[in-house]
Amino acid sequence: MLPKAGHPSPPPELPDLTEWARSALRWLADEVTRRTEGQTQSPWLDAKEASAYTRIPYETFRKLAKDIPRHRYSEQGWVYCRNELDAWLSADANRYWEDT
């Protein structure tokens, strides 16, 4: 049956994706568990890890290091706390938007 002039045709029947979504979420949860099994999530990062965590290129991160909250670990270097990095990034982003 054709729709009458000026009346839209009904939308096509869409498949129910609920079961597929549940299956995908179960797989994702299992995969995350498998990949992180036995790992402890320390809040402390060395400079290379902190650079990767913040997604700031390592050389740029080293140049910014004096402005980033850090703690002396030993003569070999500094460590950075994830929570402090998050706060620093947020404050830095706020300063950027205030300046523009």
PyRosetta script that sets phi, psi and omega in degrees:
from pyrosetta import init, pose_from_sequence

init()
pose = pose_from_sequence("MLPKAGHPSPPPELPDLTEWARSALRWLADEVTRRTEGQTQSPWLDAKEASAYTRIPYETFRKLAKDIPRHRYSEQGWVYCRNELDAWLSADANRYWEDT")
pose.set_psi(1, 131.3)
pose.set_omega(1, -179.9)
pose.set_phi(2, -85.8)
pose.set_psi(2, 144.1)
pose.set_omega(2, 177.4)
pose.set_phi(3, -68.8)
pose.set_psi(3, 151.0)
pose.set_omega(3, 177.7)
pose.set_phi(4, -70.5)
pose.set_psi(4, 153.6)
pose.set_omega(4, 179.3)
pose.set_phi(5, -57.1)
pose.set_psi(5, 133.2)
pose.set_omega(5, 178.5)
pose.set_phi(6, 86.9)
pose.set_psi(6, -4.6)
pose.set_omega(6, 178.6)
pose.set_phi(7, -111.1)
pose.set_psi(7, 128.0)
pose.set_omega(7, 179.6)
pose.set_phi(8, -71.3)
pose.set_psi(8, 150.6)
pose.set_omega(8, 176.8)
pose.set_phi(9, -75.6)
pose.set_psi(9, 154.2)
pose.set_omega(9, -179.7)
pose.set_phi(10, -65.2)
pose.set_psi(10, 149.8)
pose.set_omega(10, -179.7)
pose.set_phi(11, -65.8)
pose.set_psi(11, 151.1)
pose.set_omega(11, 178.5)
pose.set_phi(12, -65.0)
pose.set_psi(12, 151.7)
pose.set_omega(12, 179.6)
pose.set_phi(13, -67.1)
pose.set_psi(13, 125.1)
pose.set_omega(13, 179.7)
pose.set_phi(14, -95.5)
pose.set_psi(14, 144.0)
pose.set_omega(14, 179.3)
pose.set_phi(15, -70.9)
pose.set_psi(15, 151.1)
pose.set_omega(15, 176.8)
pose.set_phi(16, -80.0)
pose.set_psi(16, 115.3)
pose.set_omega(16, -177.2)
pose.set_phi(17, -98.2)
pose.set_psi(17, 6.6)
pose.set_omega(17, -175.8)
pose.set_phi(18, -58.1)
pose.set_psi(18, -50.0)
pose.set_omega(18, -178.3)
pose.set_phi(19, -65.1)
pose.set_psi(19, -39.1)
pose.set_omega(19, 177.8)
pose.set_phi(20, -62.3)
pose.set_psi(20, -43.4)
pose.set_omega(20, -180.0)
pose.set_phi(21, -63.8)
pose.set_psi(21, -42.3)
pose.set_omega(21, 177.3)
pose.set_phi(22, -60.9)
pose.set_psi(22, -43.7)
pose.set_omega(22, 179.7)
pose.set_phi(23, -62.5)
pose.set_psi(23, -43.0)
pose.set_omega(23, 179.6)
pose.set_phi(24, -64.3)
pose.set_psi(24, -41.0)
pose.set_omega(24, 179.0)
pose.set_phi(25, -66.7)
pose.set_psi(25, -38.9)
pose.set_omega(25, 176.3)
pose.set_phi(26, -62.0)
pose.set_psi(26, -44.2)
pose.set_omega(26, 179.0)
pose.set_phi(27, -61.5)
pose.set_psi(27, -45.3)
pose.set_omega(27, -179.3)
pose.set_phi(28, -61.6)
pose.set_psi(28, -45.2)
pose.set_omega(28, 178.6)
pose.set_phi(29, -60.9)
pose.set_psi(29, -43.7)
pose.set_omega(29, 178.4)
pose.set_phi(30, -63.2)
pose.set_psi(30, -39.6)
pose.set_omega(30, -179.3)
pose.set_phi(31, -67.1)
pose.set_psi(31, -42.7)
pose.set_omega(31, 177.9)
pose.set_phi(32, -63.4)
pose.set_psi(32, -43.4)
pose.set_omega(32, 178.4)
pose.set_phi(33, -61.1)
pose.set_psi(33, -44.8)
pose.set_omega(33, -179.3)
pose.set_phi(34, -62.3)
pose.set_psi(34, -43.5)
pose.set_omega(34, -176.5)
pose.set_phi(35, -72.6)
pose.set_psi(35, -27.7)
pose.set_omega(35, -176.2)
pose.set_phi(36, -104.2)
pose.set_psi(36, 2.0)
pose.set_omega(36, -178.8)
pose.set_phi(37, -58.9)
pose.set_psi(37, 129.3)
pose.set_omega(37, 178.0)
pose.set_phi(38, 81.7)
pose.set_psi(38, -3.8)
pose.set_omega(38, 179.6)
pose.set_phi(39, -94.6)
pose.set_psi(39, 139.7)
pose.set_omega(39, 172.1)
pose.set_phi(40, -104.5)
pose.set_psi(40, 141.7)
pose.set_omega(40, -177.5)
pose.set_phi(41, -95.7)
pose.set_psi(41, 89.3)
pose.set_omega(41, 178.7)
pose.set_phi(42, -73.7)
pose.set_psi(42, 142.8)
pose.set_omega(42, 176.5)
pose.set_phi(43, -77.2)
pose.set_psi(43, -7.7)
pose.set_omega(43, -174.9)
pose.set_phi(44, -98.0)
pose.set_psi(44, 134.7)
pose.set_omega(44, -178.2)
pose.set_phi(45, -129.3)
pose.set_psi(45, 144.3)
pose.set_omega(45, 171.2)
pose.set_phi(46, -80.9)
pose.set_psi(46, -179.3)
pose.set_omega(46, -173.8)
pose.set_phi(47, -61.5)
pose.set_psi(47, -42.3)
pose.set_omega(47, -179.1)
pose.set_phi(48, -67.7)
pose.set_psi(48, -40.4)
pose.set_omega(48, 177.8)
pose.set_phi(49, -65.7)
pose.set_psi(49, -41.4)
pose.set_omega(49, 179.3)
pose.set_phi(50, -65.4)
pose.set_psi(50, -37.6)
pose.set_omega(50, 176.4)
pose.set_phi(51, -61.7)
pose.set_psi(51, -45.8)
pose.set_omega(51, 178.7)
pose.set_phi(52, -66.0)
pose.set_psi(52, -41.1)
pose.set_omega(52, -179.2)
pose.set_phi(53, -60.5)
pose.set_psi(53, -42.8)
pose.set_omega(53, -178.5)
pose.set_phi(54, -84.9)
pose.set_psi(54, -10.3)
pose.set_omega(54, -177.1)
pose.set_phi(55, 62.4)
pose.set_psi(55, 31.1)
pose.set_omega(55, 174.5)
pose.set_phi(56, -101.2)
pose.set_psi(56, 128.7)
pose.set_omega(56, 179.1)
pose.set_phi(57, -51.7)
pose.set_psi(57, 142.5)
pose.set_omega(57, -171.7)
pose.set_phi(58, -54.6)
pose.set_psi(58, -47.1)
pose.set_omega(58, -178.8)
pose.set_phi(59, -63.6)
pose.set_psi(59, -39.2)
pose.set_omega(59, 176.6)
pose.set_phi(60, -65.4)
pose.set_psi(60, -42.7)
pose.set_omega(60, 178.6)
pose.set_phi(61, -58.8)
pose.set_psi(61, -43.5)
pose.set_omega(61, 179.1)
pose.set_phi(62, -61.7)
pose.set_psi(62, -38.2)
pose.set_omega(62, 179.0)
pose.set_phi(63, -68.1)
pose.set_psi(63, -32.6)
pose.set_omega(63, -179.5)
pose.set_phi(64, -85.5)
pose.set_psi(64, -9.6)
pose.set_omega(64, -169.0)
pose.set_phi(65, -51.8)
pose.set_psi(65, -37.2)
pose.set_omega(65, -177.9)
pose.set_phi(66, -64.6)
pose.set_psi(66, -22.1)
pose.set_omega(66, -179.9)
pose.set_phi(67, -94.9)
pose.set_psi(67, -6.7)
pose.set_omega(67, -176.1)
pose.set_phi(68, -98.4)
pose.set_psi(68, 134.9)
pose.set_omega(68, 177.0)
pose.set_phi(69, -58.6)
pose.set_psi(69, 128.9)
pose.set_omega(69, -177.9)
pose.set_phi(70, -149.8)
pose.set_psi(70, 165.7)
pose.set_omega(70, -177.1)
pose.set_phi(71, -134.4)
pose.set_psi(71, 136.4)
pose.set_omega(71, 179.7)
pose.set_phi(72, -69.5)
pose.set_psi(72, 121.9)
pose.set_omega(72, 178.7)
pose.set_phi(73, -92.0)
pose.set_psi(73, -46.8)
pose.set_omega(73, 178.0)
pose.set_phi(74, -166.6)
pose.set_psi(74, -171.2)
pose.set_omega(74, 176.8)
pose.set_phi(75, -63.4)
pose.set_psi(75, -19.8)
pose.set_omega(75, -176.6)
pose.set_phi(76, -80.5)
pose.set_psi(76, -15.6)
pose.set_omega(76, 178.1)
pose.set_phi(77, 160.7)
pose.set_psi(77, -167.2)
pose.set_omega(77, -174.4)
pose.set_phi(78, -110.7)
pose.set_psi(78, 159.2)
pose.set_omega(78, 169.7)
pose.set_phi(79, -124.6)
pose.set_psi(79, 155.0)
pose.set_omega(79, -176.0)
pose.set_phi(80, -125.7)
pose.set_psi(80, 141.3)
pose.set_omega(80, -179.8)
pose.set_phi(81, -97.1)
pose.set_psi(81, 132.0)
pose.set_omega(81, -178.7)
pose.set_phi(82, -53.5)
pose.set_psi(82, -46.1)
pose.set_omega(82, -178.2)
pose.set_phi(83, -62.5)
pose.set_psi(83, -39.8)
pose.set_omega(83, 178.9)
pose.set_phi(84, -68.9)
pose.set_psi(84, -36.7)
pose.set_omega(84, 176.4)
pose.set_phi(85, -64.0)
pose.set_psi(85, -42.7)
pose.set_omega(85, 178.5)
pose.set_phi(86, -60.5)
pose.set_psi(86, -44.5)
pose.set_omega(86, 179.7)
pose.set_phi(87, -64.7)
pose.set_psi(87, -41.8)
pose.set_omega(87, 179.5)
pose.set_phi(88, -62.9)
pose.set_psi(88, -44.4)
pose.set_omega(88, 179.1)
pose.set_phi(89, -62.8)
pose.set_psi(89, -42.1)
pose.set_omega(89, 179.4)
pose.set_phi(90, -63.5)
pose.set_psi(90, -45.5)
pose.set_omega(90, 179.6)
pose.set_phi(91, -63.9)
pose.set_psi(91, -41.1)
pose.set_omega(91, -179.9)
pose.set_phi(92, -65.4)
pose.set_psi(92, -40.3)
pose.set_omega(92, 178.3)
pose.set_phi(93, -64.5)
pose.set_psi(93, -41.0)
pose.set_omega(93, 178.4)
pose.set_phi(94, -62.9)
pose.set_psi(94, -41.7)
pose.set_omega(94, 177.5)
pose.set_phi(95, -61.4)
pose.set_psi(95, -40.9)
pose.set_omega(95, -179.8)
pose.set_phi(96, -60.5)
pose.set_psi(96, -48.2)
pose.set_omega(96, -177.4)
pose.set_phi(97, -69.0)
pose.set_psi(97, -29.1)
pose.set_omega(97, 177.4)
pose.set_phi(98, -70.6)
pose.set_psi(98, -31.6)
pose.set_omega(98, -178.4)
pose.set_phi(99, -78.7)
pose.set_psi(99, -19.3)
pose.set_omega(99, -176.2)
pose.set_phi(100, -93.4)
pose.dump_pdb("model.pdb")
